[in-house]
Amino acid sequence: MSSTVSTAPKKGSIDPATVIPTHRDLFYGGEWHAPASGRYVPTLNPGLNRQVGEAADADAADVDAAVKAAHAAYPAWRRMKPMERAAIMRRAATVLRDHAEELALIDAINTGNPVSEMISDANIAAASLDYFAGVVMELKGSTIPMGDDRLNYTLREPLGVVARIVAYNHPFMFVGAKIAAPLAAGNTVVMKSAEPAPLSGIRLAELIGPIFPPGVLNILSGGKECGQALTVHPLVKKITLIGSVPTGKAIMRSAADSLKPVLLELGGKNALIGFPDADVKALTDGLVRGMNFTWAGQSCGSTSRAFIHASIYDQVVEGAARLTCERHKPGMATDWSTTMGCVINQTQYDKIMKYILSGKEEGARLVIGGKHPDTEGLADGFFIEPTIFADVNADMTIAREEIFGPVLSMFKWEDEDELFEMVNRVELGLTASIWTRDLVTAHRAAQRVEAGYVWINDTSKHFLGAPFGGYKQSGIGREECFEELLEFSQIKNVNVNLAP
Ligand SMILES: NC(=O)c1ccc[n+]([C@@H]2O[C@H](COP(=O)([O-])OP(=O)(O)OC[C@H]3O[C@@H](n4cnc5c(N)ncnc54)[C@H](O)[C@@H]3O)[C@@H](O)[C@H]2O)c1
């Protein structure tokens, strides 16, 4: 099959009841394996709070077997010509595109995120495979001048077995996209999917596992025990996480024993800043988009703290409330017209509801939402109405902690120095969104904000090729760009004596 011809079905043509993958096991060494413990855990459709299947729960014995399979496959994969590796990755990208709707439906069922949005996740994963396949030849070394009697050069070599551990909010996008850079650089990969939503990772293994030589791509479902075993396994040469700050710290601590390098993409408590000269209509639109209400705010990059200048504050609060209610109505994720899903499980639902209660108790003004929707058919699912609090101050709990839910906090500001003191007070620094018509204000604000990824007069979008990652405790390292490829290589220097 050509690597570029797509045979994808037409949107809306797949029956959601048919998409759940047939396997439940662990994929490593090119084959399916039952978990050593025989343990399978139920997985839910959070929109219905109903079980949709079960998945193997990998433990340390499974991790050991998967890592050994990846280690055995490493020498041949590493020696394979880069363009041949790239061709295999492009074939995998095409298969993902062809199955985008099916994969989107699996994630919709298993996470409650609307299918209309999840379809782009499958395409983003495919684009990442294509992107890193396209830059394999750029993994270059350099020559260092040493005089006529010496040749000194560097080589960029892969690391070996790389373990990647991911979060639940975009299960397929993370499992599919995050294998790309390490594989392109010549490493083999053991991927651990997020335990609340393992099904699309299993389907990915069914679809593209066999495209790679056995052991090159290995996919495990499991929880903390599986993740921990990966962090301490001696044959794992780098460990990466997309997840929360506490998990990032735990991984760094346990990786320290074997001095494994880490790449961490962690939480956010991101600021959107509205200056007095901002285009109010565009800002309000950006404010609502930036919250990612579609997937119930469960996004590390959500701009969940909005700092709006006093001169436009009331207008923006009123506009954001109206626009949010017009655009986002909670509904079933498998319905193509749904504009907002639910949160992942009871634990997350309870946590968010607790934050909402604290907002009310600590004196913030609830503008919209704050409760489970009354809509018929949603009673059993983990739905929360899009919620906006106004008149939040920087000391409140909802102002300081990542909620990872559909809760927007709005602050009023007048003095720019005080503004940045409040914006930068939190220990997280992933994204920021700045709204102004003035170039000088925009670039000054971009410099003052302590965040790794800044939008000016925009929000929410990612750009493949542009480094994404956090300042402060939001992470270590950068992804979605050429630097991510370099993260999975190491430098060797070679010095040749030309006058022996
Ligand atoms: N920066 C980013 O790119 C990005 C993207 C998406 C989500 N996130 C963050 O992820 C969090 C939400 O996701 P979550 O609830 O799945 O996060 P989490 O930290 O609970 O879990 C993330 C992954 O780590 C695993 N894990 C948990 N404890 C572990 C341990 N001790 N050792 C090894 N692995 C362990 C989990 O099984 C899961 O696969 C939020 O904080 C969010 O901001 C960050």
The ligand as an SDF file (V2000), in Angstrom:
LIG
                    3D

 44 48  0  0  0  0  0  0  0  0999 V2000
    2.3500   19.2900   30.0680 N   0  0  0  0  0  0  0  0  0  0  0  0
    1.6620   18.4820   29.2890 C   0  0  0  0  0  0  0  0  0  0  0  0
    1.9600   18.3310   28.1100 O   0  0  0  0  0  0  0  0  0  0  0  0
    0.4830   17.7360   29.8480 C   0  0  0  0  0  0  0  0  0  0  0  0
   -0.4550   17.2040   28.9620 C   0  0  0  0  0  0  0  0  0  0  0  0
   -1.5710   16.5290   29.4850 C   0  0  0  0  0  0  0  0  0  0  0  0
   -1.7430   16.3970   30.8580 C   0  0  0  0  0  0  0  0  0  0  0  0
   -0.8160   16.9370   31.6940 N   0  0  0  0  0  0  0  0  0  0  0  0
   -1.0140   16.8490   33.1420 C   0  0  0  0  0  0  0  0  0  0  0  0
   -1.4090   15.5300   33.5230 O   0  0  0  0  0  0  0  0  0  0  0  0
   -2.2420   15.5740   34.6790 C   0  0  0  0  0  0  0  0  0  0  0  0
   -3.5080   14.7920   34.4490 C   0  0  0  0  0  0  0  0  0  0  0  0
   -3.2280   13.4980   34.0170 O   0  0  0  0  0  0  0  0  0  0  0  0
   -3.2450   12.2310   34.9990 P   0  0  0  0  0  0  0  0  0  0  0  0
   -4.2900   12.4210   36.0470 O   0  0  0  0  0  0  0  0  0  0  0  0
   -3.2930   11.0400   34.1180 O   0  0  0  0  0  0  0  0  0  0  0  0
   -1.8120   12.3750   35.6750 O   0  0  0  0  0  0  0  0  0  0  0  0
   -1.0800   11.3760   36.6890 P   0  0  0  0  0  0  0  0  0  0  0  0
    0.1510   12.0590   37.0950 O   0  0  0  0  0  0  0  0  0  0  0  0
   -2.0080   10.9080   37.7360 O   0  0  0  0  0  0  0  0  0  0  0  0
   -0.7490   10.0880   35.7940 O   0  0  0  0  0  0  0  0  0  0  0  0
    0.0280   10.2010   34.6300 C   0  0  0  0  0  0  0  0  0  0  0  0
    0.6290    8.8380   34.3020 C   0  0  0  0  0  0  0  0  0  0  0  0
    1.6020    8.5160   35.2850 O   0  0  0  0  0  0  0  0  0  0  0  0
    1.3710    7.1950   35.7960 C   0  0  0  0  0  0  0  0  0  0  0  0
    1.8730    7.1730   37.1770 N   0  0  0  0  0  0  0  0  0  0  0  0
    1.2420    7.5670   38.2980 C   0  0  0  0  0  0  0  0  0  0  0  0
    2.0630    7.4790   39.3580 N   0  0  0  0  0  0  0  0  0  0  0  0
    3.2510    7.0050   38.9040 C   0  0  0  0  0  0  0  0  0  0  0  0
    4.5130    6.7160   39.5100 C   0  0  0  0  0  0  0  0  0  0  0  0
    4.7270    6.9020   40.8230 N   0  0  0  0  0  0  0  0  0  0  0  0
    5.5210    6.2720   38.7360 N   0  0  0  0  0  0  0  0  0  0  0  0
    5.3420    6.1140   37.3970 C   0  0  0  0  0  0  0  0  0  0  0  0
    4.1720    6.3640   36.7670 N   0  0  0  0  0  0  0  0  0  0  0  0
    3.1360    6.8070   37.5060 C   0  0  0  0  0  0  0  0  0  0  0  0
   -0.1110    7.0060   35.6420 C   0  0  0  0  0  0  0  0  0  0  0  0
   -0.4330    5.6430   35.6180 O   0  0  0  0  0  0  0  0  0  0  0  0
   -0.3800    7.6950   34.3040 C   0  0  0  0  0  0  0  0  0  0  0  0
   -0.0850    6.8590   33.1990 O   0  0  0  0  0  0  0  0  0  0  0  0
   -2.5310   17.0570   34.9140 C   0  0  0  0  0  0  0  0  0  0  0  0
   -1.6940   17.5470   35.9290 O   0  0  0  0  0  0  0  0  0  0  0  0
   -2.1760   17.6840   33.5760 C   0  0  0  0  0  0  0  0  0  0  0  0
   -1.8540   19.0550   33.6310 O   0  0  0  0  0  0  0  0  0  0  0  0
    0.2940   17.5870   31.2220 C   0  0  0  0  0  0  0  0  0  0  0  0
  1  2  1  0
  2  3  2  0
  2  4  1  0
  4  5  1  0
  4 44  2  0
  5  6  2  0
  6  7  1  0
  7  8  2  0
  8  9  1  0
  8 44  1  0
  9 10  1  0
  9 42  1  0
 10 11  1  0
 11 12  1  0
 11 40  1  0
 12 13  1  0
 13 14  1  0
 14 15  2  0
 14 16  1  0
 14 17  1  0
 17 18  1  0
 18 19  2  0
 18 20  1  0
 18 21  1  0
 21 22  1  0
 22 23  1  0
 23 24  1  0
 23 38  1  0
 24 25  1  0
 25 26  1  0
 25 36  1  0
 26 27  1  0
 26 35  1  0
 27 28  2  0
 28 29  1  0
 29 30  1  0
 29 35  2  0
 30 31  1  0
 30 32  2  0
 32 33  1  0
 33 34  2  0
 34 35  1  0
 36 37  1  0
 36 38  1  0
 38 39  1  0
 40 41  1  0
 40 42  1  0
 42 43  1  0
M  CHG  2   8   1  16  -1
M  END
$$$$
